[in-house]
Amino acid sequence: MSVRPFAPGDVDLLAPELARLPLLARYGRDAERIGDDLKAALARGEGLLAWEEEGAARGLAWFLRQGTFGLAGYLRLIAVVGGAQRAGAGAALLGAFEAEVARSSRHAFLLVSDFNEAAQRFYARHGYTRVGAVPGLVLEDVAELVYWKRLR
């Protein structure tokens, strides 16, 4: 079990499993769309890390190193599939994201769906503070909660 750079070969293996996650299904993300998004992110050089278990990617962190308010990194997504959930994968991916972003920024931001209380607790446990909300940003009936953490 380790965090490593996300590789192009991870896309086709991980996208179908990610599409089965309730969160991504609620946002209308099927395997093809997830795969296309990840391939495009790789092509743009965005931050992508994989959590690997037994030689296969079982989770990912997708992020931008800079850009939020012109001074902070932005975590687009952490997702862990199947049995990798609750095995420390999310914390490992979050820590690796923070280490990458801390090289060029003192802050990290992310969004959490208002209905995703487990994620809200997860980020609070890892030092993130809720600093706002954006109603209807992605889905009309969902507010995206803004979380922030000072990294250094």
N, C-alpha and C positions, 0 to 999 in steps of 0.2 A: 504494500500500500504506500503510494507516494504521489506527490504532485509533480507534474512535469509539463513542458510546453505541449499545447494541443497540436496534434498533427493532422494533416489533410485526411489521412486514413481513418481518423476517429469519427469523422462526420457521418459516414454511412452506417457505422455500427451504433453510434450513440443517438442519432436523431430519432429513430423509431421508438426507442425507449423513453426519450424525453417527451415525445408526443403523447405518451400514455400518462404522464403526470397530470393530476387534476388541475393544477395552476395553469399549465401551458394549454391544456384543452379549453379551459374557460376563456383564454385569450385567443382562441381560434387558431392555434399553432399546430398544424399537422406535421408529419415527418418530412414531407417534401419542403414545406416552407421553412422549417427549422434548418434543414440541410442547406437550403439555398442561402439563408441568413448567415450560417456559420462559414460557408465557403466564401461569401462576400466579405465577412469580417476578416478572415485569414488573408484574402487578397489585399485588403486595405491596411493590413499590419496592425489591427487592433489587438488588444491583450486577450489572449485565450490560454487558459491553463486547464489541464486535465487531471482528475484524480484517478489514478490507476490502481486496479486490484486484479491480481492474477493475470497481468499482461494486457488487460483491456480497460479502456476508459469507462468509468462508471459515474462520472460527474464532471462538471466544468464550472469555471469562473470566466465570465466574459466581461471585459472592462475597457474603459478608455483611460489612458494614463493621465491626461490633462483635458481640460475643456470646461468643466463645470465652473461657471462664473469666471472663467479665464484663469483659475488658480487651483483647481482641485481635480483629483481623479474621480471617476464615476463607475460604479459597479452596475453593469447592465443586468447581469443574471448570475446567480449561483443555482445550480440544479444538480441533484444527486439522485440516482435511480436505484430501484430495487433494494436489495439487502445492504447496499452501501449507506443507506440512510441511517442515522443515529449511530454511525460507527466512527465519527470524528472527521468524516470527509468534508463536511461543510466548514467546520472550524479550520481545517488545514487549507482549504481553498481560500477562505477569507484571509487567513494569515499571509498566504502567498500573494494575494491581490494587494494587501496593504504594504507588503515589503516592496513590491514592484512600484506602486504609486509613490511611496515615500522617497524614492530616488529623485523625484522631480517635483514633489508637492508636499505640503504640510497637512493636507486635508483630503478626506474621502467622503463622497456622497453616494447615496443609493435611494431607490424608491421601493416601497413595500405596499402591496395592495391592502386596502383598509380591512378586508375580510381575512387576511392571512395573519392571524394572531400568533401562530407558532413562529413565523418568520420575525414578527415584531419582537417577540421575547428573545429569539436567538440574537438579533442584532443588539438589543439592549444589553444582554449578557456580555457582549463583546465590545461594549463601550460606546455604542452609537446612541445619539440623542435625537429624538424626533423634533424637528424644527419647523415643520409646516405640512401642508397638504395641498394637492392639486386635484380638485374634483373634475371627473370626466376626462382626464388627459388621454387615456387609451380606450377605456370602456365608459360609456355614458353614465352607468350606474355605480361606478367604482371611483373612489378617491385614491390617488397614489400618495402615500405618506412619505415625506422627505426626511431622511435620516442623515446625520453628519457625525464625523469623528475627526478630531485633531490627531494626526499621526506622529508628529514630532514637535 
